[in-house]
Amino acid sequence: RQAALRGLLLVWQAGDLSAFIRAAAAEDDGVLCDVLNCVGRSAPFTLDSFQAVLPSLVHLLSSAEEDRVMTSLQTLQFLVRTFADLIARTLSGPAPTGVDLTGDERRSK
């Protein structure tokens, strides 16, 4: 587990949070929980990284271990709080006139 975390450190230092989350999820649930507990509330999450971590959080919710379920719930709560306004505005806003590529991308996520 410690070797896996050392390997993840290199991915973290590269600065791609989505790749970091995917790499942590590829290890095992314990490593993913360690990562989420350490950086889950201080990482610069974007919609892309939110989208990358969501399947892993859903997976952790079905774990038999309470600490993994709690980590998943706490991270999910943090992400929903972080992106709630953006999600609400995107879903409730009027349909744009013309071409809005970033708006279309946000709605698809």
Accessible surface in RSA format (square Angstrom, percent):
REM  Atomic radii and reference values for relative SASA: ProtOr
REM  Chains: A
REM  Algorithm: Lee & Richards
REM  Probe-radius: 1.40
REM  Slices: 20
REM RES _ NUM      All-atoms   Total-Side   Main-Chain    Non-polar    All polar
REM                ABS   REL    ABS   REL    ABS   REL    ABS   REL    ABS   REL
RES ARG A   1   149.95  63.0 104.10  53.1  45.85 109.2  48.72  66.6 101.23  61.4
RES GLN A   2   121.82  68.1 116.80  85.4   5.02  11.9  35.91  76.4  85.91  65.2
RES ALA A   3    77.07  70.9  64.18  99.1  12.88  29.3  65.95  92.9  11.11  29.4
RES ALA A   4    21.24  19.5   9.85  15.2  11.40  25.9  18.56  26.1   2.69   7.1
RES LEU A   5    60.78  33.8  54.02  38.6   6.76  17.0  54.37  38.2   6.40  17.2
RES ARG A   6   152.40  64.0 145.36  74.1   7.04  16.8  61.38  83.9  91.02  55.2
RES GLY A   7    35.92  44.3   0.00   N/A  35.92  44.3  31.03  85.1   4.90  11.0
RES LEU A   8     7.00   3.9   6.42   4.6   0.58   1.5   6.45   4.5   0.56   1.5
RES LEU A   9    91.51  51.0  88.31  63.2   3.21   8.1  91.25  64.1   0.27   0.7
RES LEU A  10   127.83  71.2 118.76  85.0   9.07  22.8 119.55  84.0   8.28  22.3
RES VAL A  11    44.54  29.3  41.55  37.6   2.99   7.2  44.49  38.7   0.05   0.1
RES TRP A  12    86.95  34.9  79.83  38.6   7.12  16.7  50.73  27.1  36.21  58.7
RES GLN A  13   120.89  67.6  85.96  62.8  34.92  83.1  38.12  81.1  82.77  62.8
RES ALA A  14    84.83  78.0  41.77  64.5  43.06  97.9  54.00  76.0  30.83  81.7
RES GLY A  15    64.70  79.8   0.00   N/A  64.70  79.8  33.97  93.2  30.73  68.8
RES ASP A  16    72.40  50.7  65.46  65.1   6.95  16.4  28.36  66.7  44.04  43.9
RES LEU A  17    18.14  10.1  12.22   8.7   5.92  14.9  14.31  10.1   3.83  10.3
RES SER A  18    15.64  13.2  14.71  19.6   0.93   2.2   9.86  21.0   5.79   8.1
RES ALA A  19    30.47  28.0  26.62  41.1   3.86   8.8  27.86  39.2   2.61   6.9
RES PHE A  20     9.64   4.8   9.64   6.0   0.00   0.0   9.64   5.8   0.00   0.0
RES ILE A  21     0.56   0.3   0.56   0.4   0.00   0.0   0.56   0.4   0.00   0.0
RES ARG A  22   132.41  55.6 124.89  63.7   7.52  17.9  63.68  87.0  68.73  41.7
RES ALA A  23    29.69  27.3  20.56  31.7   9.14  20.8  27.49  38.7   2.20   5.8
RES ALA A  24     0.00   0.0   0.00   0.0   0.00   0.0   0.00   0.0   0.00   0.0
RES ALA A  25    40.04  36.8  17.99  27.8  22.06  50.2  18.78  26.4  21.26  56.3
RES ALA A  26    85.69  78.8  47.24  72.9  38.45  87.5  59.49  83.8  26.21  69.4
RES GLU A  27    88.06  50.6  61.55  46.6  26.51  63.1   5.16  10.0  82.90  67.7
RES ASP A  28    73.88  51.7  65.88  65.6   7.99  18.9  37.57  88.4  36.30  36.2
RES ASP A  29    36.07  25.3  32.92  32.8   3.15   7.5   4.00   9.4  32.07  32.0
RES GLY A  30     3.06   3.8   0.00   N/A   3.06   3.8   2.58   7.1   0.48   1.1
RES VAL A  31     1.89   1.2   1.89   1.7   0.00   0.0   1.89   1.6   0.00   0.0
RES LEU A  32     3.16   1.8   3.16   2.3   0.00   0.0   3.16   2.2   0.00   0.0
RES CYS A  33     7.05   5.3   7.05   7.9   0.00   0.0   7.05  17.9   0.00   0.0
RES ASP A  34    38.98  27.3  36.56  36.4   2.43   5.7  11.50  27.1  27.48  27.4
RES VAL A  35     7.36   4.8   4.21   3.8   3.15   7.6   7.36   6.4   0.00   0.0
RES LEU A  36     0.15   0.1   0.15   0.1   0.00   0.0   0.15   0.1   0.00   0.0
RES ASN A  37    84.27  58.1  57.60  55.7  26.66  64.2  22.67  54.6  61.59  59.5
RES CYS A  38   101.06  76.4  70.19  78.3  30.87  72.5  23.41  59.3  77.65  83.7
RES VAL A  39    27.04  17.8  27.04  24.5   0.00   0.0  27.04  23.5   0.00   0.0
RES GLY A  40     0.29   0.4   0.00   N/A   0.29   0.4   0.16   0.4   0.13   0.3
RES ARG A  41    98.18  41.2  77.47  39.5  20.71  49.3  61.20  83.6  36.98  22.4
RES SER A  42    92.32  78.0  58.80  78.5  33.53  77.2  52.41 111.6  39.91  55.9
RES ALA A  43     8.48   7.8   0.03   0.0   8.45  19.2   0.62   0.9   7.86  20.8
RES PRO A  44    99.40  72.4  82.05  74.8  17.35  63.1  95.59  78.9   3.82  23.7
RES PHE A  45    22.87  11.4   2.12   1.3  20.75  54.0   2.12   1.3  20.75  59.4
RES THR A  46    75.21  53.5  71.29  72.3   3.92   9.3  69.53  93.4   5.68   8.6
RES LEU A  47    33.67  18.7  28.72  20.5   4.94  12.4  28.72  20.2   4.94  13.3
RES ASP A  48    74.41  52.1  68.93  68.6   5.47  12.9  20.00  47.1  54.40  54.3
RES SER A  49     0.92   0.8   0.92   1.2   0.00   0.0   0.91   1.9   0.01   0.0
RES PHE A  50    18.99   9.5  18.99  11.8   0.00   0.0  18.99  11.5   0.00   0.0
RES GLN A  51    93.03  52.0  84.45  61.7   8.58  20.4  34.01  72.4  59.02  44.8
RES ALA A  52    18.38  16.9   1.99   3.1  16.39  37.3  11.88  16.7   6.49  17.2
RES VAL A  53     0.00   0.0   0.00   0.0   0.00   0.0   0.00   0.0   0.00   0.0
RES LEU A  54    69.89  38.9  69.89  50.0   0.00   0.0  69.89  49.1   0.00   0.0
RES PRO A  55    88.06  64.2  75.92  69.2  12.14  44.1  82.64  68.2   5.43  33.7
RES SER A  56    13.85  11.7   9.03  12.1   4.82  11.1   5.47  11.6   8.38  11.7
RES LEU A  57     0.43   0.2   0.43   0.3   0.00   0.0   0.43   0.3   0.00   0.0
RES VAL A  58    90.72  59.7  87.69  79.4   3.02   7.3  87.69  76.2   3.02   8.2
RES HIS A  59   101.71  55.6  94.56  65.7   7.15  18.3  72.84  75.1  28.87  33.6
RES LEU A  60     0.01   0.0   0.00   0.0   0.01   0.0   0.01   0.0   0.00   0.0
RES LEU A  61    65.55  36.5  48.13  34.4  17.42  43.8  48.30  33.9  17.25  46.4
RES SER A  62    92.30  78.0  56.17  75.0  36.13  83.2  52.18 111.1  40.13  56.2
RES SER A  63    28.75  24.3   6.82   9.1  21.93  50.5  12.85  27.4  15.90  22.3
RES ALA A  64   112.64 103.6  66.44 102.5  46.20 105.1  77.72 109.5  34.92  92.5
RES GLU A  65    85.32  49.0  80.28  60.7   5.04  12.0  34.26  66.3  51.06  41.7
RES GLU A  66   134.10  77.0 123.51  93.4  10.59  25.2  49.07  94.9  85.03  69.4
RES ASP A  67    91.29  63.9  82.45  82.1   8.84  20.9  46.37 109.1  44.92  44.8
RES ARG A  68    48.89  20.5  48.89  24.9   0.00   0.0   0.10   0.1  48.79  29.6
RES VAL A  69    33.60  22.1  33.60  30.4   0.00   0.0  33.60  29.2   0.00   0.0
RES MET A  70    82.95  43.0  82.95  54.9   0.00   0.0  65.75  55.9  17.20  22.8
RES THR A  71     6.12   4.4   6.08   6.2   0.04   0.1   0.04   0.1   6.08   9.2
RES SER A  72     0.00   0.0   0.00   0.0   0.00   0.0   0.00   0.0   0.00   0.0
RES LEU A  73    80.07  44.6  76.40  54.7   3.67   9.2  76.66  53.8   3.41   9.2
RES GLN A  74    80.06  44.8  76.44  55.9   3.62   8.6  21.46  45.7  58.59  44.4
RES THR A  75     0.00   0.0   0.00   0.0   0.00   0.0   0.00   0.0   0.00   0.0
RES LEU A  76    45.70  25.5  45.70  32.7   0.00   0.0  45.70  32.1   0.00   0.0
RES GLN A  77    93.59  52.3  86.62  63.3   6.98  16.6  27.60  58.7  66.00  50.1
RES PHE A  78    51.52  25.8  50.57  31.3   0.95   2.5  51.15  31.0   0.37   1.0
RES LEU A  79     0.00   0.0   0.00   0.0   0.00   0.0   0.00   0.0   0.00   0.0
RES VAL A  80    73.16  48.1  73.16  66.2   0.00   0.0  73.16  63.6   0.00   0.0
RES ARG A  81   170.84  71.7 146.13  74.5  24.71  58.8  62.00  84.7 108.83  66.0
RES THR A  82    69.94  49.7  37.45  38.0  32.49  77.4  41.24  55.4  28.70  43.4
RES PHE A  83    17.06   8.5  17.06  10.6   0.00   0.0  17.06  10.3   0.00   0.0
RES ALA A  84    41.76  38.4  35.55  54.9   6.21  14.1  39.51  55.6   2.25   6.0
RES ASP A  85   106.50  74.6 103.99 103.5   2.51   5.9  24.26  57.1  82.24  82.0
RES LEU A  86    48.62  27.1  47.59  34.0   1.04   2.6  47.59  33.4   1.04   2.8
RES ILE A  87    66.91  38.1  64.37  48.0   2.54   6.1  66.91  48.2   0.00   0.0
RES ALA A  88    57.74  53.1  50.17  77.4   7.57  17.2  57.33  80.7   0.40   1.1
RES ARG A  89   153.20  64.3 144.26  73.5   8.93  21.3  75.60 103.3  77.60  47.0
RES THR A  90    18.30  13.0   7.01   7.1  11.29  26.9  12.58  16.9   5.72   8.6
RES LEU A  91   130.51  72.7 100.03  71.6  30.47  76.6 101.65  71.4  28.86  77.7
RES SER A  92    93.49  79.0  58.01  77.4  35.49  81.7  49.47 105.4  44.02  61.7
RES GLY A  93    35.09  43.3   0.00   N/A  35.09  43.3  18.25  50.1  16.84  37.7
RES PRO A  94   126.52  92.2 104.33  95.1  22.19  80.7 116.24  96.0  10.27  63.8
RES ALA A  95    91.11  83.8  63.55  98.1  27.55  62.7  69.08  97.3  22.03  58.3
RES PRO A  96    56.17  40.9  29.94  27.3  26.23  95.4  39.75  32.8  16.43 102.1
RES THR A  97   136.70  97.2 109.82 111.3  26.89  64.1  83.04 111.5  53.66  81.1
RES GLY A  98    69.85  86.1   0.00   N/A  69.85  86.1  39.01 107.1  30.83  69.1
RES VAL A  99   129.53  85.2  92.88  84.1  36.65  88.3  96.03  83.4  33.50  90.9
RES ASP A 100    44.26  31.0  39.13  39.0   5.13  12.1  13.78  32.4  30.48  30.4
RES LEU A 101   132.02  73.5 123.54  88.4   8.48  21.3 123.77  86.9   8.25  22.2
RES THR A 102    90.54  64.4  88.30  89.5   2.23   5.3  72.67  97.6  17.86  27.0
RES GLY A 103     0.01   0.0   0.00   N/A   0.01   0.0   0.01   0.0   0.00   0.0
RES ASP A 104    74.40  52.1  67.23  66.9   7.17  17.0  28.15  66.2  46.25  46.1
RES GLU A 105    91.63  52.6  85.53  64.7   6.10  14.5  32.88  63.6  58.75  48.0
RES ARG A 106    85.28  35.8  75.54  38.5   9.75  23.2  18.76  25.6  66.53  40.3
RES ARG A 107    93.29  39.2  70.79  36.1  22.51  53.6  44.98  61.5  48.31  29.3
RES SER A 108    94.73  80.0  53.74  71.7  40.99  94.4  51.29 109.2  43.44  60.9
RES LYS A 109    80.90  39.5  26.70  16.4  54.20 129.1  31.89  28.7  49.01  52.2
END  Absolute sums over single chains surface
CHAIN  1 A     6767.5       5385.1       1382.4       4073.9       2693.6
END  Absolute sums over all chains
TOTAL          6767.5       5385.1       1382.4       4073.9       2693.6
